[in-house]
Amino acid sequence: MPMDAHDIESMIKAAIPDAEVTIRDLAGDGDHYAATVISESFRGKSRVQQHQIVYQSLKGQMGGLLHALALQTGVPGGPGVPGGPGVPKG
């Protein structure tokens, strides 16, 4: 049984309480998601370290109940973040 988007969001927020999390079902099959996770706790960490924190929050569900997750991470107002420098709002 695939993971629900709400469950993914809840697991991330439980591990990263200040996170702003957006989950999208990419294929409509409950198996392929995209997640944007914005957190102040990512400041000073590399993109790889940020992704590792998110994957750890999913407690081993990647590759099992959660088949695929396209991940975008950042800090509030940072580059590449919706509403941040260089990214149009909307």
PyMOL Python script that loads the backbone (N, CA, C, O; Angstrom):
from pymol import cmd

cmd.read_pdbstr("""\
ATOM      1  N   MET A   1       0.844  -1.188   0.000  1.00  0.00           N
ATOM      2  CA  MET A   1       0.000   0.000   0.000  1.00  0.00           C
ATOM      3  C   MET A   1       0.886   1.248   0.000  1.00  0.00           C
ATOM      4  O   MET A   1       1.754   1.376   0.864  1.00  0.00           O
ATOM      5  N   PRO A   2       0.690   2.161  -0.940  1.00  0.00           N
ATOM      6  CA  PRO A   2       1.518   3.375  -1.021  1.00  0.00           C
ATOM      7  C   PRO A   2       1.283   4.309   0.167  1.00  0.00           C
ATOM      8  O   PRO A   2       0.283   4.203   0.877  1.00  0.00           O
ATOM      9  N   MET A   3       2.227   5.222   0.360  1.00  0.00           N
ATOM     10  CA  MET A   3       2.091   6.229   1.416  1.00  0.00           C
ATOM     11  C   MET A   3       1.193   7.359   0.938  1.00  0.00           C
ATOM     12  O   MET A   3       1.178   7.699  -0.245  1.00  0.00           O
ATOM     13  N   ASP A   4       0.467   7.920   1.845  1.00  0.00           N
ATOM     14  CA  ASP A   4      -0.388   9.070   1.590  1.00  0.00           C
ATOM     15  C   ASP A   4       0.440  10.344   1.725  1.00  0.00           C
ATOM     16  O   ASP A   4       1.348  10.402   2.555  1.00  0.00           O
ATOM     17  N   ALA A   5       0.141  11.362   0.924  1.00  0.00           N
ATOM     18  CA  ALA A   5       0.867  12.637   0.973  1.00  0.00           C
ATOM     19  C   ALA A   5       0.824  13.241   2.373  1.00  0.00           C
ATOM     20  O   ALA A   5       1.810  13.818   2.831  1.00  0.00           O
ATOM     21  N   HIS A   6      -0.301  13.113   3.045  1.00  0.00           N
ATOM     22  CA  HIS A   6      -0.427  13.645   4.409  1.00  0.00           C
ATOM     23  C   HIS A   6       0.535  12.939   5.360  1.00  0.00           C
ATOM     24  O   HIS A   6       1.122  13.576   6.234  1.00  0.00           O
ATOM     25  N   ASP A   7       0.699  11.625   5.194  1.00  0.00           N
ATOM     26  CA  ASP A   7       1.626  10.873   6.045  1.00  0.00           C
ATOM     27  C   ASP A   7       3.063  11.330   5.826  1.00  0.00           C
ATOM     28  O   ASP A   7       3.829  11.460   6.781  1.00  0.00           O
ATOM     29  N   ILE A   8       3.430  11.574   4.568  1.00  0.00           N
ATOM     30  CA  ILE A   8       4.779  12.046   4.254  1.00  0.00           C
ATOM     31  C   ILE A   8       5.011  13.398   4.918  1.00  0.00           C
ATOM     32  O   ILE A   8       6.035  13.615   5.566  1.00  0.00           O
ATOM     33  N   GLU A   9       4.054  14.301   4.752  1.00  0.00           N
ATOM     34  CA  GLU A   9       4.160  15.635   5.350  1.00  0.00           C
ATOM     35  C   GLU A   9       4.274  15.538   6.866  1.00  0.00           C
ATOM     36  O   GLU A   9       5.100  16.224   7.468  1.00  0.00           O
ATOM     37  N   SER A  10       3.464  14.702   7.482  1.00  0.00           N
ATOM     38  CA  SER A  10       3.472  14.555   8.939  1.00  0.00           C
ATOM     39  C   SER A  10       4.813  14.036   9.448  1.00  0.00           C
ATOM     40  O   SER A  10       5.314  14.511  10.467  1.00  0.00           O
ATOM     41  N   MET A  11       5.398  13.068   8.748  1.00  0.00           N
ATOM     42  CA  MET A  11       6.680  12.508   9.161  1.00  0.00           C
ATOM     43  C   MET A  11       7.789  13.558   9.068  1.00  0.00           C
ATOM     44  O   MET A  11       8.637  13.656   9.955  1.00  0.00           O
ATOM     45  N   ILE A  12       7.776  14.340   7.988  1.00  0.00           N
ATOM     46  CA  ILE A  12       8.791  15.384   7.822  1.00  0.00           C
ATOM     47  C   ILE A  12       8.639  16.439   8.910  1.00  0.00           C
ATOM     48  O   ILE A  12       9.626  16.849   9.521  1.00  0.00           O
ATOM     49  N   LYS A  13       7.404  16.883   9.156  1.00  0.00           N
ATOM     50  CA  LYS A  13       7.177  17.921  10.166  1.00  0.00           C
ATOM     51  C   LYS A  13       7.472  17.421  11.578  1.00  0.00           C
ATOM     52  O   LYS A  13       7.862  18.210  12.438  1.00  0.00           O
ATOM     53  N   ALA A  14       7.295  16.138  11.830  1.00  0.00           N
ATOM     54  CA  ALA A  14       7.619  15.592  13.149  1.00  0.00           C
ATOM     55  C   ALA A  14       9.126  15.669  13.403  1.00  0.00           C
ATOM     56  O   ALA A  14       9.556  15.918  14.529  1.00  0.00           O
ATOM     57  N   ALA A  15       9.920  15.456  12.361  1.00  0.00           N
ATOM     58  CA  ALA A  15      11.375  15.488  12.500  1.00  0.00           C
ATOM     59  C   ALA A  15      11.950  16.898  12.360  1.00  0.00           C
ATOM     60  O   ALA A  15      12.991  17.214  12.937  1.00  0.00           O
ATOM     61  N   ILE A  16      11.254  17.744  11.582  1.00  0.00           N
ATOM     62  CA  ILE A  16      11.718  19.115  11.329  1.00  0.00           C
ATOM     63  C   ILE A  16      10.543  20.041  11.633  1.00  0.00           C
ATOM     64  O   ILE A  16       9.847  20.474  10.714  1.00  0.00           O
ATOM     65  N   PRO A  17      10.313  20.350  12.909  1.00  0.00           N
ATOM     66  CA  PRO A  17       9.099  21.062  13.320  1.00  0.00           C
ATOM     67  C   PRO A  17       8.861  22.415  12.652  1.00  0.00           C
ATOM     68  O   PRO A  17       7.710  22.810  12.469  1.00  0.00           O
ATOM     69  N   ASP A  18       9.928  23.135  12.283  1.00  0.00           N
ATOM     70  CA  ASP A  18       9.735  24.451  11.672  1.00  0.00           C
ATOM     71  C   ASP A  18       9.565  24.381  10.161  1.00  0.00           C
ATOM     72  O   ASP A  18       9.435  25.414   9.505  1.00  0.00           O
ATOM     73  N   ALA A  19       9.565  23.183   9.607  1.00  0.00           N
ATOM     74  CA  ALA A  19       9.542  23.018   8.147  1.00  0.00           C
ATOM     75  C   ALA A  19       8.228  23.465   7.527  1.00  0.00           C
ATOM     76  O   ALA A  19       7.142  23.220   8.054  1.00  0.00           O
ATOM     77  N   GLU A  20       8.370  24.128   6.391  1.00  0.00           N
ATOM     78  CA  GLU A  20       7.240  24.408   5.512  1.00  0.00           C
ATOM     79  C   GLU A  20       7.308  23.334   4.437  1.00  0.00           C
ATOM     80  O   GLU A  20       8.268  23.279   3.668  1.00  0.00           O
ATOM     81  N   VAL A  21       6.290  22.479   4.381  1.00  0.00           N
ATOM     82  CA  VAL A  21       6.328  21.298   3.516  1.00  0.00           C
ATOM     83  C   VAL A  21       5.195  21.357   2.499  1.00  0.00           C
ATOM     84  O   VAL A  21       4.038  21.595   2.846  1.00  0.00           O
ATOM     85  N   THR A  22       5.551  21.136   1.238  1.00  0.00           N
ATOM     86  CA  THR A  22       4.560  21.032   0.173  1.00  0.00           C
ATOM     87  C   THR A  22       4.786  19.702  -0.525  1.00  0.00           C
ATOM     88  O   THR A  22       5.896  19.412  -0.972  1.00  0.00           O
ATOM     89  N   ILE A  23       3.743  18.895  -0.619  1.00  0.00           N
ATOM     90  CA  ILE A  23       3.830  17.585  -1.256  1.00  0.00           C
ATOM     91  C   ILE A  23       2.899  17.570  -2.474  1.00  0.00           C
ATOM     92  O   ILE A  23       1.746  17.993  -2.393  1.00  0.00           O
ATOM     93  N   ARG A  24       3.418  17.076  -3.599  1.00  0.00           N
ATOM     94  CA  ARG A  24       2.594  16.919  -4.809  1.00  0.00           C
ATOM     95  C   ARG A  24       2.686  15.475  -5.288  1.00  0.00           C
ATOM     96  O   ARG A  24       3.773  14.898  -5.322  1.00  0.00           O
ATOM     97  N   ASP A  25       1.556  14.893  -5.654  1.00  0.00           N
ATOM     98  CA  ASP A  25       1.516  13.553  -6.238  1.00  0.00           C
ATOM     99  C   ASP A  25       1.780  13.716  -7.730  1.00  0.00           C
ATOM    100  O   ASP A  25       0.946  14.270  -8.446  1.00  0.00           O
ATOM    101  N   LEU A  26       2.919  13.247  -8.203  1.00  0.00           N
ATOM    102  CA  LEU A  26       3.335  13.491  -9.582  1.00  0.00           C
ATOM    103  C   LEU A  26       2.596  12.653 -10.614  1.00  0.00           C
ATOM    104  O   LEU A  26       2.363  13.109 -11.734  1.00  0.00           O
ATOM    105  N   ALA A  27       2.228  11.439 -10.250  1.00  0.00           N
ATOM    106  CA  ALA A  27       1.642  10.531 -11.230  1.00  0.00           C
ATOM    107  C   ALA A  27       0.200  10.154 -10.917  1.00  0.00           C
ATOM    108  O   ALA A  27      -0.438   9.446 -11.696  1.00  0.00           O
ATOM    109  N   GLY A  28      -0.317  10.621  -9.784  1.00  0.00           N
ATOM    110  CA  GLY A  28      -1.682  10.275  -9.403  1.00  0.00           C
ATOM    111  C   GLY A  28      -1.821   8.851  -8.912  1.00  0.00           C
ATOM    112  O   GLY A  28      -2.931   8.339  -8.767  1.00  0.00           O
ATOM    113  N   ASP A  29      -0.677   8.204  -8.654  1.00  0.00           N
ATOM    114  CA  ASP A  29      -0.720   6.806  -8.234  1.00  0.00           C
ATOM    115  C   ASP A  29      -0.373   6.590  -6.759  1.00  0.00           C
ATOM    116  O   ASP A  29      -0.349   5.457  -6.279  1.00  0.00           O
ATOM    117  N   GLY A  30      -0.102   7.698  -6.042  1.00  0.00           N
ATOM    118  CA  GLY A  30       0.253   7.587  -4.635  1.00  0.00           C
ATOM    119  C   GLY A  30       1.627   6.974  -4.419  1.00  0.00           C
ATOM    120  O   GLY A  30       1.958   6.582  -3.300  1.00  0.00           O
ATOM    121  N   ASP A  31       2.425   6.886  -5.463  1.00  0.00           N
ATOM    122  CA  ASP A  31       3.732   6.261  -5.388  1.00  0.00           C
ATOM    123  C   ASP A  31       4.875   7.196  -5.772  1.00  0.00           C
ATOM    124  O   ASP A  31       6.024   6.951  -5.406  1.00  0.00           O
ATOM    125  N   HIS A  32       4.568   8.263  -6.505  1.00  0.00           N
ATOM    126  CA  HIS A  32       5.581   9.181  -7.023  1.00  0.00           C
ATOM    127  C   HIS A  32       5.227  10.603  -6.585  1.00  0.00           C
ATOM    128  O   HIS A  32       4.257  11.191  -7.063  1.00  0.00           O
ATOM    129  N   TYR A  33       6.022  11.134  -5.676  1.00  0.00           N
ATOM    130  CA  TYR A  33       5.740  12.444  -5.101  1.00  0.00           C
ATOM    131  C   TYR A  33       6.887  13.422  -5.345  1.00  0.00           C
ATOM    132  O   TYR A  33       8.026  13.022  -5.588  1.00  0.00           O
ATOM    133  N   ALA A  34       6.563  14.694  -5.276  1.00  0.00           N
ATOM    134  CA  ALA A  34       7.560  15.757  -5.220  1.00  0.00           C
ATOM    135  C   ALA A  34       7.329  16.486  -3.909  1.00  0.00           C
ATOM    136  O   ALA A  34       6.189  16.745  -3.523  1.00  0.00           O
ATOM    137  N   ALA A  35       8.416  16.813  -3.229  1.00  0.00           N
ATOM    138  CA  ALA A  35       8.314  17.523  -1.960  1.00  0.00           C
ATOM    139  C   ALA A  35       9.236  18.731  -1.976  1.00  0.00           C
ATOM    140  O   ALA A  35      10.384  18.657  -2.415  1.00  0.00           O
ATOM    141  N   THR A  36       8.709  19.836  -1.489  1.00  0.00           N
ATOM    142  CA  THR A  36       9.512  21.022  -1.233  1.00  0.00           C
ATOM    143  C   THR A  36       9.516  21.214   0.274  1.00  0.00           C
ATOM    144  O   THR A  36       8.461  21.308   0.902  1.00  0.00           O
ATOM    145  N   VAL A  37      10.710  21.271   0.848  1.00  0.00           N
ATOM    146  CA  VAL A  37      10.851  21.403   2.298  1.00  0.00           C
ATOM    147  C   VAL A  37      11.745  22.605   2.577  1.00  0.00           C
ATOM    148  O   VAL A  37      12.913  22.631   2.190  1.00  0.00           O
ATOM    149  N   ILE A  38      11.181  23.593   3.250  1.00  0.00           N
ATOM    150  CA  ILE A  38      11.897  24.816   3.591  1.00  0.00           C
ATOM    151  C   ILE A  38      12.027  24.868   5.113  1.00  0.00           C
ATOM    152  O   ILE A  38      11.036  24.755   5.834  1.00  0.00           O
ATOM    153  N   SER A  39      13.261  25.041   5.591  1.00  0.00           N
ATOM    154  CA  SER A  39      13.468  25.066   7.033  1.00  0.00           C
ATOM    155  C   SER A  39      14.691  25.907   7.384  1.00  0.00           C
ATOM    156  O   SER A  39      15.719  25.844   6.709  1.00  0.00           O
ATOM    157  N   GLU A  40      14.566  26.680   8.429  1.00  0.00           N
ATOM    158  CA  GLU A  40      15.694  27.456   8.936  1.00  0.00           C
ATOM    159  C   GLU A  40      16.808  26.523   9.409  1.00  0.00           C
ATOM    160  O   GLU A  40      17.981  26.893   9.382  1.00  0.00           O
ATOM    161  N   SER A  41      16.447  25.324   9.838  1.00  0.00           N
ATOM    162  CA  SER A  41      17.451  24.376  10.331  1.00  0.00           C
ATOM    163  C   SER A  41      18.395  23.909   9.228  1.00  0.00           C
ATOM    164  O   SER A  41      19.431  23.314   9.521  1.00  0.00           O
ATOM    165  N   PHE A  42      18.056  24.168   7.962  1.00  0.00           N
ATOM    166  CA  PHE A  42      18.924  23.806   6.847  1.00  0.00           C
ATOM    167  C   PHE A  42      20.035  24.830   6.614  1.00  0.00           C
ATOM    168  O   PHE A  42      20.986  24.558   5.881  1.00  0.00           O
ATOM    169  N   ARG A  43      19.919  25.993   7.227  1.00  0.00           N
ATOM    170  CA  ARG A  43      20.899  27.060   6.990  1.00  0.00           C
ATOM    171  C   ARG A  43      22.311  26.570   7.345  1.00  0.00           C
ATOM    172  O   ARG A  43      22.537  26.008   8.417  1.00  0.00           O
ATOM    173  N   GLY A  44      23.256  26.798   6.417  1.00  0.00           N
ATOM    174  CA  GLY A  44      24.643  26.401   6.622  1.00  0.00           C
ATOM    175  C   GLY A  44      24.935  24.961   6.247  1.00  0.00           C
ATOM    176  O   GLY A  44      26.085  24.524   6.307  1.00  0.00           O
ATOM    177  N   LYS A  45      23.910  24.220   5.860  1.00  0.00           N
ATOM    178  CA  LYS A  45      24.092  22.827   5.470  1.00  0.00           C
ATOM    179  C   LYS A  45      24.102  22.724   3.943  1.00  0.00           C
ATOM    180  O   LYS A  45      23.443  23.503   3.253  1.00  0.00           O
ATOM    181  N   SER A  46      24.848  21.765   3.433  1.00  0.00           N
ATOM    182  CA  SER A  46      24.871  21.539   1.982  1.00  0.00           C
ATOM    183  C   SER A  46      23.532  20.961   1.539  1.00  0.00           C
ATOM    184  O   SER A  46      22.747  20.480   2.357  1.00  0.00           O
ATOM    185  N   ARG A  47      23.289  21.014   0.252  1.00  0.00           N
ATOM    186  CA  ARG A  47      22.049  20.445  -0.296  1.00  0.00           C
ATOM    187  C   ARG A  47      21.963  18.956   0.038  1.00  0.00           C
ATOM    188  O   ARG A  47      20.890  18.454   0.372  1.00  0.00           O
ATOM    189  N   VAL A  48      23.087  18.252  -0.053  1.00  0.00           N
ATOM    190  CA  VAL A  48      23.110  16.818   0.270  1.00  0.00           C
ATOM    191  C   VAL A  48      22.727  16.599   1.731  1.00  0.00           C
ATOM    192  O   VAL A  48      21.932  15.709   2.034  1.00  0.00           O
ATOM    193  N   GLN A  49      23.282  17.401   2.637  1.00  0.00           N
ATOM    194  CA  GLN A  49      22.942  17.276   4.058  1.00  0.00           C
ATOM    195  C   GLN A  49      21.464  17.562   4.298  1.00  0.00           C
ATOM    196  O   GLN A  49      20.825  16.882   5.100  1.00  0.00           O
ATOM    197  N   GLN A  50      20.914  18.566   3.608  1.00  0.00           N
ATOM    198  CA  GLN A  50      19.490  18.882   3.739  1.00  0.00           C
ATOM    199  C   GLN A  50      18.640  17.697   3.310  1.00  0.00           C
ATOM    200  O   GLN A  50      17.682  17.336   3.994  1.00  0.00           O
ATOM    201  N   HIS A  51      18.986  17.091   2.180  1.00  0.00           N
ATOM    202  CA  HIS A  51      18.226  15.949   1.677  1.00  0.00           C
ATOM    203  C   HIS A  51      18.346  14.760   2.631  1.00  0.00           C
ATOM    204  O   HIS A  51      17.371  14.042   2.854  1.00  0.00           O
ATOM    205  N   GLN A  52      19.532  14.551   3.191  1.00  0.00           N
ATOM    206  CA  GLN A  52      19.713  13.454   4.143  1.00  0.00           C
ATOM    207  C   GLN A  52      18.803  13.627   5.358  1.00  0.00           C
ATOM    208  O   GLN A  52      18.235  12.654   5.855  1.00  0.00           O
ATOM    209  N   ILE A  53      18.668  14.849   5.829  1.00  0.00           N
ATOM    210  CA  ILE A  53      17.790  15.122   6.980  1.00  0.00           C
ATOM    211  C   ILE A  53      16.354  14.746   6.641  1.00  0.00           C
ATOM    212  O   ILE A  53      15.665  14.119   7.447  1.00  0.00           O
ATOM    213  N   VAL A  54      15.901  15.129   5.446  1.00  0.00           N
ATOM    214  CA  VAL A  54      14.529  14.805   5.039  1.00  0.00           C
ATOM    215  C   VAL A  54      14.363  13.294   4.899  1.00  0.00           C
ATOM    216  O   VAL A  54      13.386  12.735   5.396  1.00  0.00           O
ATOM    217  N   TYR A  55      15.300  12.626   4.232  1.00  0.00           N
ATOM    218  CA  TYR A  55      15.192  11.172   4.061  1.00  0.00           C
ATOM    219  C   TYR A  55      15.197  10.450   5.403  1.00  0.00           C
ATOM    220  O   TYR A  55      14.483   9.462   5.576  1.00  0.00           O
ATOM    221  N   GLN A  56      16.001  10.937   6.361  1.00  0.00           N
ATOM    222  CA  GLN A  56      16.004  10.335   7.699  1.00  0.00           C
ATOM    223  C   GLN A  56      14.652  10.487   8.376  1.00  0.00           C
ATOM    224  O   GLN A  56      14.230   9.612   9.132  1.00  0.00           O
ATOM    225  N   SER A  57      13.973  11.598   8.107  1.00  0.00           N
ATOM    226  CA  SER A  57      12.658  11.822   8.718  1.00  0.00           C
ATOM    227  C   SER A  57      11.629  10.809   8.230  1.00  0.00           C
ATOM    228  O   SER A  57      10.623  10.566   8.897  1.00  0.00           O
ATOM    229  N   LEU A  58      11.882  10.221   7.068  1.00  0.00           N
ATOM    230  CA  LEU A  58      10.940   9.255   6.495  1.00  0.00           C
ATOM    231  C   LEU A  58      11.177   7.840   7.021  1.00  0.00           C
ATOM    232  O   LEU A  58      10.495   6.901   6.610  1.00  0.00           O
ATOM    233  N   LYS A  59      12.126   7.690   7.911  1.00  0.00           N
ATOM    234  CA  LYS A  59      12.348   6.459   8.682  1.00  0.00           C
ATOM    235  C   LYS A  59      12.379   5.198   7.832  1.00  0.00           C
ATOM    236  O   LYS A  59      11.694   4.223   8.139  1.00  0.00           O
ATOM    237  N   GLY A  60      13.159   5.213   6.781  1.00  0.00           N
ATOM    238  CA  GLY A  60      13.352   4.012   5.979  1.00  0.00           C
ATOM    239  C   GLY A  60      12.223   3.672   5.015  1.00  0.00           C
ATOM    240  O   GLY A  60      12.218   2.583   4.441  1.00  0.00           O
ATOM    241  N   GLN A  61      11.276   4.569   4.827  1.00  0.00           N
ATOM    242  CA  GLN A  61      10.150   4.291   3.937  1.00  0.00           C
ATOM    243  C   GLN A  61      10.506   4.456   2.450  1.00  0.00           C
ATOM    244  O   GLN A  61       9.794   3.951   1.583  1.00  0.00           O
ATOM    245  N   MET A  62      11.621   5.170   2.155  1.00  0.00           N
ATOM    246  CA  MET A  62      12.029   5.347   0.769  1.00  0.00           C
ATOM    247  C   MET A  62      12.380   3.988   0.171  1.00  0.00           C
ATOM    248  O   MET A  62      13.106   3.197   0.774  1.00  0.00           O
ATOM    249  N   GLY A  63      11.854   3.733  -1.015  1.00  0.00           N
ATOM    250  CA  GLY A  63      12.117   2.466  -1.683  1.00  0.00           C
ATOM    251  C   GLY A  63      11.180   1.358  -1.232  1.00  0.00           C
ATOM    252  O   GLY A  63      11.129   0.295  -1.849  1.00  0.00           O
ATOM    253  N   GLY A  64      10.442   1.601  -0.161  1.00  0.00           N
ATOM    254  CA  GLY A  64       9.471   0.630   0.324  1.00  0.00           C
ATOM    255  C   GLY A  64       8.074   1.156   0.036  1.00  0.00           C
ATOM    256  O   GLY A  64       7.600   1.108  -1.099  1.00  0.00           O
ATOM    257  N   LEU A  65       7.416   1.661   1.088  1.00  0.00           N
ATOM    258  CA  LEU A  65       6.087   2.233   0.912  1.00  0.00           C
ATOM    259  C   LEU A  65       6.119   3.475   0.027  1.00  0.00           C
ATOM    260  O   LEU A  65       5.159   3.767  -0.686  1.00  0.00           O
ATOM    261  N   LEU A  66       7.221   4.196   0.081  1.00  0.00           N
ATOM    262  CA  LEU A  66       7.372   5.406  -0.727  1.00  0.00           C
ATOM    263  C   LEU A  66       8.351   5.093  -1.847  1.00  0.00           C
ATOM    264  O   LEU A  66       9.552   4.962  -1.611  1.00  0.00           O
ATOM    265  N   HIS A  67       7.843   4.975  -3.051  1.00  0.00           N
ATOM    266  CA  HIS A  67       8.652   4.523  -4.182  1.00  0.00           C
ATOM    267  C   HIS A  67       9.592   5.608  -4.696  1.00  0.00           C
ATOM    268  O   HIS A  67      10.779   5.349  -4.897  1.00  0.00           O
ATOM    269  N   ALA A  68       9.077   6.830  -4.914  1.00  0.00           N
ATOM    270  CA  ALA A  68       9.898   7.896  -5.496  1.00  0.00           C
ATOM    271  C   ALA A  68       9.524   9.243  -4.902  1.00  0.00           C
ATOM    272  O   ALA A  68       8.347   9.563  -4.740  1.00  0.00           O
ATOM    273  N   LEU A  69      10.555  10.031  -4.578  1.00  0.00           N
ATOM    274  CA  LEU A  69      10.342  11.364  -4.021  1.00  0.00           C
ATOM    275  C   LEU A  69      11.340  12.328  -4.653  1.00  0.00           C
ATOM    276  O   LEU A  69      12.542  12.247  -4.398  1.00  0.00           O
ATOM    277  N   ALA A  70      10.831  13.239  -5.477  1.00  0.00           N
ATOM    278  CA  ALA A  70      11.665  14.320  -6.016  1.00  0.00           C
ATOM    279  C   ALA A  70      11.718  15.388  -4.940  1.00  0.00           C
ATOM    280  O   ALA A  70      10.679  15.880  -4.499  1.00  0.00           O
ATOM    281  N   LEU A  71      12.912  15.746  -4.517  1.00  0.00           N
ATOM    282  CA  LEU A  71      13.056  16.589  -3.336  1.00  0.00           C
ATOM    283  C   LEU A  71      13.737  17.906  -3.666  1.00  0.00           C
ATOM    284  O   LEU A  71      14.769  17.940  -4.337  1.00  0.00           O
ATOM    285  N   GLN A  72      13.139  18.993  -3.180  1.00  0.00           N
ATOM    286  CA  GLN A  72      13.742  20.321  -3.264  1.00  0.00           C
ATOM    287  C   GLN A  72      13.750  20.861  -1.842  1.00  0.00           C
ATOM    288  O   GLN A  72      12.726  20.856  -1.159  1.00  0.00           O
ATOM    289  N   THR A  73      14.923  21.328  -1.401  1.00  0.00           N
ATOM    290  CA  THR A  73      15.050  21.854  -0.051  1.00  0.00           C
ATOM    291  C   THR A  73      15.687  23.236  -0.089  1.00  0.00           C
ATOM    292  O   THR A  73      16.308  23.622  -1.080  1.00  0.00           O
ATOM    293  N   GLY A  74      15.525  23.968   0.996  1.00  0.00           N
ATOM    294  CA  GLY A  74      16.145  25.285   1.093  1.00  0.00           C
ATOM    295  C   GLY A  74      15.816  25.944   2.414  1.00  0.00           C
ATOM    296  O   GLY A  74      15.116  25.389   3.261  1.00  0.00           O
ATOM    297  N   VAL A  75      16.347  27.157   2.563  1.00  0.00           N
ATOM    298  CA  VAL A  75      16.082  27.956   3.749  1.00  0.00           C
ATOM    299  C   VAL A  75      15.082  29.042   3.384  1.00  0.00           C
ATOM    300  O   VAL A  75      14.981  29.409   2.213  1.00  0.00           O
ATOM    301  N   PRO A  76      14.340  29.564   4.353  1.00  0.00           N
ATOM    302  CA  PRO A  76      13.361  30.612   4.052  1.00  0.00           C
ATOM    303  C   PRO A  76      14.011  31.796   3.332  1.00  0.00           C
ATOM    304  O   PRO A  76      15.013  32.345   3.791  1.00  0.00           O
ATOM    305  N   GLY A  77      13.431  32.173   2.214  1.00  0.00           N
ATOM    306  CA  GLY A  77      13.916  33.312   1.447  1.00  0.00           C
ATOM    307  C   GLY A  77      15.189  33.057   0.675  1.00  0.00           C
ATOM    308  O   GLY A  77      15.748  33.982   0.085  1.00  0.00           O
ATOM    309  N   GLY A  78      15.662  31.812   0.666  1.00  0.00           N
ATOM    310  CA  GLY A  78      16.899  31.488  -0.028  1.00  0.00           C
ATOM    311  C   GLY A  78      16.716  31.330  -1.518  1.00  0.00           C
ATOM    312  O   GLY A  78      15.586  31.267  -2.002  1.00  0.00           O
ATOM    313  N   PRO A  79      17.831  31.264  -2.268  1.00  0.00           N
ATOM    314  CA  PRO A  79      17.747  31.082  -3.713  1.00  0.00           C
ATOM    315  C   PRO A  79      17.115  29.733  -4.053  1.00  0.00           C
ATOM    316  O   PRO A  79      17.353  28.735  -3.373  1.00  0.00           O
ATOM    317  N   GLY A  80      16.320  29.717  -5.097  1.00  0.00           N
ATOM    318  CA  GLY A  80      15.666  28.490  -5.512  1.00  0.00           C
ATOM    319  C   GLY A  80      14.423  28.147  -4.717  1.00  0.00           C
ATOM    320  O   GLY A  80      13.786  27.123  -4.960  1.00  0.00           O
ATOM    321  N   VAL A  81      14.078  28.995  -3.773  1.00  0.00           N
ATOM    322  CA  VAL A  81      12.907  28.774  -2.923  1.00  0.00           C
ATOM    323  C   VAL A  81      11.789  29.680  -3.407  1.00  0.00           C
ATOM    324  O   VAL A  81      12.016  30.867  -3.638  1.00  0.00           O
ATOM    325  N   PRO A  82      10.586  29.142  -3.566  1.00  0.00           N
ATOM    326  CA  PRO A  82       9.481  30.020  -3.970  1.00  0.00           C
ATOM    327  C   PRO A  82       9.409  31.239  -3.070  1.00  0.00           C
ATOM    328  O   PRO A  82       9.341  31.122  -1.847  1.00  0.00           O
ATOM    329  N   GLY A  83       9.425  32.411  -3.690  1.00  0.00           N
ATOM    330  CA  GLY A  83       9.392  33.670  -2.946  1.00  0.00           C
ATOM    331  C   GLY A  83      10.766  34.169  -2.593  1.00  0.00           C
ATOM    332  O   GLY A  83      10.910  35.292  -2.109  1.00  0.00           O
ATOM    333  N   GLY A  84      11.809  33.342  -2.827  1.00  0.00           N
ATOM    334  CA  GLY A  84      13.174  33.753  -2.540  1.00  0.00           C
ATOM    335  C   GLY A  84      13.780  34.479  -3.735  1.00  0.00           C
ATOM    336  O   GLY A  84      13.111  34.656  -4.753  1.00  0.00           O
ATOM    337  N   PRO A  85      15.033  34.901  -3.626  1.00  0.00           N
ATOM    338  CA  PRO A  85      15.692  35.618  -4.709  1.00  0.00           C
ATOM    339  C   PRO A  85      15.740  34.794  -5.985  1.00  0.00           C
ATOM    340  O   PRO A  85      16.060  33.606  -5.952  1.00  0.00           O
ATOM    341  N   GLY A  86      15.429  35.411  -7.085  1.00  0.00           N
ATOM    342  CA  GLY A  86      15.530  34.749  -8.382  1.00  0.00           C
ATOM    343  C   GLY A  86      14.399  33.818  -8.717  1.00  0.00           C
ATOM    344  O   GLY A  86      14.424  33.191  -9.776  1.00  0.00           O
ATOM    345  N   VAL A  87      13.404  33.698  -7.859  1.00  0.00           N
ATOM    346  CA  VAL A  87      12.262  32.819  -8.130  1.00  0.00           C
ATOM    347  C   VAL A  87      11.002  33.653  -8.102  1.00  0.00           C
ATOM    348  O   VAL A  87      10.685  34.281  -7.091  1.00  0.00           O
ATOM    349  N   PRO A  88      10.276  33.660  -9.222  1.00  0.00           N
ATOM    350  CA  PRO A  88       9.053  34.460  -9.243  1.00  0.00           C
ATOM    351  C   PRO A  88       8.035  33.981  -8.245  1.00  0.00           C
ATOM    352  O   PRO A  88       7.897  32.780  -8.013  1.00  0.00           O
ATOM    353  N   LYS A  89       7.321  34.914  -7.654  1.00  0.00           N
ATOM    354  CA  LYS A  89       6.234  34.552  -6.733  1.00  0.00           C
ATOM    355  C   LYS A  89       5.015  34.174  -7.557  1.00  0.00           C
ATOM    356  O   LYS A  89       4.796  34.692  -8.652  1.00  0.00           O
ATOM    357  N   GLY A  90       4.233  33.264  -7.009  1.00  0.00           N
ATOM    358  CA  GLY A  90       2.995  32.931  -7.698  1.00  0.00           C
ATOM    359  C   GLY A  90       2.774  31.541  -7.705  1.00  0.00           C
ATOM    360  O   GLY A  90       1.769  31.079  -8.247  1.00  0.00           O
TER     361      GLY A  90
END
""", "prot")
cmd.dss("prot")
cmd.show_as("cartoon", "prot")
cmd.util.cbc("prot")
cmd.orient("prot")
